[in-house]
Every structure is written in structure tokens, then in C-alpha cells.
Amino acid sequence: KTKYRVVTDEQLAFMLYKGELSRYRLKENGELSAEIFQEIFREILVKRAKLRAMHLLTRMDYTEAELEKKLMKGEYTPQAVKIAMDYVRSYHYLDDRYVARYLSAYQGRKSRRQMQFELERKGIPREMIQRRQEALDEEEGCVDETDMIRQLLEKRCKHPKEADEKEKR
């Protein structure tokens, strides 16, 4: 009841609170001058988008694509979202940190290929994933995936030594 959607002729929509509407003297079906829009954009929308992005990142790590989608869902203007994303990117809070945590969390439980597939599905570039995997291999040593395969085979088959080719696959 305190938030209002403002829609311009260019179909640009953003949210303002009741107090902000009265401060800028905005009325239903009223005029929104370019000067007032620029002031709202600078003073309210960009600041709010930056704060929202930082708030979301304090709760959990997001990829760039996920965070951008979340901000767009909050009805910030595309330009405000871009500025907020650049702001967050400048602090290196996005993909690199997300990929590093994801890889170290699942290393030893998932194969390299499976982790790479899941990260790519989240919108992270393959080069970044490979770079972080190589860095993790240098830090912690390369994980031997054959032990993981053996453990999985033992878990899925009652008698792994007697398993046929289909069960091994």
C-alpha cells in the first residue's frame, strides 16, 4: 500500500514510495519532466538498486545473471540495474567468488564435468570456471575422480566386483 509503480510513455516502469511521490509532486496521469526523472534516477533508483544488490549478496552468493534477474524482478530501471551491477562488480563480489566457493564446496563430491555443466547453466563463462578449477587444483591438488566413481559404484551396486557393463556405466 505504500509502493507505487510509475510507468512512463516509453513503457519504463519503476517503483516509488508514497512519500517520494508527494515529494516530487507526481500524480496519476500527470507529467514527469526529464529533469525530475533524472533526479529520481540519481537520488533514488540507483542508490536503492545498489543497496538492494549489496543486501542480496550478504544473504548468499549470486552469479551475475542471477543477481541481475533478481534486480530486474524488483522493477528497477535497466540503467539502474546496470549501474548497480557495475558497482558490485567493482568489489569483485560476483562470479569469481561464487565459482570459488561452489568448486571448493563440491570438490570430491561431484565430477569436474558435472560442476562445470551446472555453473555454465547458471550463466558463468566456461573460461572463468576452468581458470578457477586450475587455481583450485594448484592450491589443494587435483582430485582423483576414480575413487569417487568406485564409491558411487559401491553405493549403487550390492556387489560392485560382479557388476556388468550396464551397471558400471
C-alpha positions in Angstrom: 0.0 0.0 0.0 3.0 2.3 0.3 4.7 1.3 -3.0 3.5 2.6 -6.4 4.5 1.7 -9.9 5.4 4.6 -12.1 5.1 4.0 -15.8 6.3 6.4 -18.5 5.3 6.8 -22.1 8.3 4.8 -23.1 6.9 1.9 -21.0 9.7 2.4 -18.5 8.4 1.2 -15.1 9.9 1.7 -11.6 8.7 1.7 -8.0 8.4 4.7 -5.7 7.1 5.0 -2.2 4.2 7.3 -1.3 6.4 9.9 0.3 8.6 10.1 -2.8 5.5 10.6 -5.0 4.4 13.5 -2.9 8.0 15.0 -2.7 8.2 15.1 -6.5 4.6 16.0 -6.8 3.7 13.1 -9.0 0.1 12.4 -9.7 -1.8 9.7 -11.6 -1.8 10.5 -15.4 0.5 13.5 -14.6 3.6 14.8 -16.3 7.1 13.6 -15.4 9.7 16.0 -16.7 13.1 14.8 -17.8 14.8 16.8 -15.0 12.6 15.3 -12.3 13.1 11.8 -13.8 16.9 12.3 -13.8 16.8 13.4 -10.2 14.6 10.4 -9.2 17.0 8.2 -11.2 20.2 9.5 -9.5 18.9 10.1 -6.0 16.5 7.2 -5.6 16.7 4.4 -8.1 20.4 4.0 -8.5 21.0 4.2 -4.7 18.2 1.8 -4.0 19.4 -0.7 -6.7 23.0 -0.7 -5.2 21.7 -1.2 -1.7 19.4 -4.0 -2.8 22.3 -5.7 -4.7 24.6 -5.5 -1.6 21.8 -6.7 0.7 21.1 -9.7 -1.5 24.8 -10.6 -1.6 25.0 -10.5 2.2 22.5 -13.3 2.4 24.1 -15.6 -0.2 26.3 -15.6 -3.3 24.8 -15.0 -6.7 26.1 -15.2 -10.2 25.9 -12.1 -12.3 22.9 -13.4 -14.3 21.1 -14.4 -11.1 21.6 -11.1 -9.4 20.7 -9.1 -12.5 17.5 -11.1 -12.8 16.7 -10.6 -9.2 17.1 -6.8 -9.5 15.0 -6.6 -12.7 12.3 -8.5 -10.9 12.4 -5.7 -8.3 11.4 -3.3 -11.0 14.5 -1.2 -11.1 15.2 0.5 -14.5 17.6 -1.3 -16.7 20.1 1.6 -16.4 19.9 1.5 -12.6 20.5 -2.3 -12.7 23.5 -1.8 -15.0 25.0 0.8 -12.6 24.3 -1.4 -9.6 25.9 -4.4 -11.3 29.0 -2.3 -12.2 29.2 -1.2 -8.6 29.0 -4.7 -7.3 31.4 -6.0 -9.9 34.0 -3.3 -8.9 34.2 -5.0 -5.5 34.6 -8.5 -7.1 31.5 -9.8 -5.3 30.1 -11.8 -8.2 31.1 -14.8 -10.3 34.8 -15.3 -9.2 33.8 -15.6 -5.6 30.7 -17.7 -6.4 32.7 -20.1 -8.6 35.5 -20.5 -6.0 33.0 -21.3 -3.2 31.0 -23.7 -5.4 34.0 -25.6 -6.6 35.6 -26.0 -3.1 32.2 -27.0 -1.7 31.5 -29.7 -4.2 35.1 -30.9 -5.0 35.3 -34.5 -4.0 31.5 -35.0 -4.3 30.9 -34.1 -7.9 33.0 -34.6 -11.0 34.7 -31.6 -12.7 32.5 -32.0 -15.7 29.3 -32.0 -13.7 30.4 -28.9 -11.7 31.3 -27.2 -15.0 27.9 -28.0 -16.5 26.0 -26.8 -13.5 28.0 -23.5 -13.3 27.6 -22.9 -17.1 23.8 -23.4 -16.7 23.9 -20.6 -14.1 25.3 -18.3 -16.7 29.0 -18.4 -15.8 31.5 -18.3 -18.7 33.4 -21.6 -19.3 36.8 -19.8 -19.2 36.2 -18.4 -15.7 35.2 -21.9 -14.5 38.3 -23.5 -16.0 40.6 -20.8 -14.6 39.1 -21.3 -11.1 39.4 -25.1 -11.4 43.0 -24.8 -12.3 43.7 -22.4 -9.4 41.9 -24.8 -7.0 44.0 -27.8 -8.4 47.2 -25.8 -7.7 46.1 -24.9 -4.2 44.6 -28.2 -3.0 45.9 -30.7 -5.5 44.0 -32.5 -8.2 41.2 -34.7 -7.0 41.3 -38.3 -8.3 37.8 -38.9 -9.7 38.3 -42.7 -9.9 37.9 -43.0 -6.2 34.6 -41.1 -6.4 33.5 -43.5 -9.2 34.3 -46.5 -7.1 32.4 -45.1 -4.1 29.4 -44.4 -6.3 29.6 -47.9 -7.7 29.7 -49.4 -4.3 26.8 -47.3 -3.2 24.6 -48.2 -6.1 25.5 -51.9 -6.6 25.3 -54.5 -3.9 28.2 -56.4 -5.5 30.4 -54.0 -7.4 33.0 -56.6 -8.4 30.3 -58.7 -10.1 28.6 -55.7 -11.8 28.0 -56.0 -15.5 28.9 -53.2 -18.0 25.5 -51.6 -17.8 25.7 -51.2 -14.0 29.2 -49.8 -14.2 28.1 -47.2 -16.6 
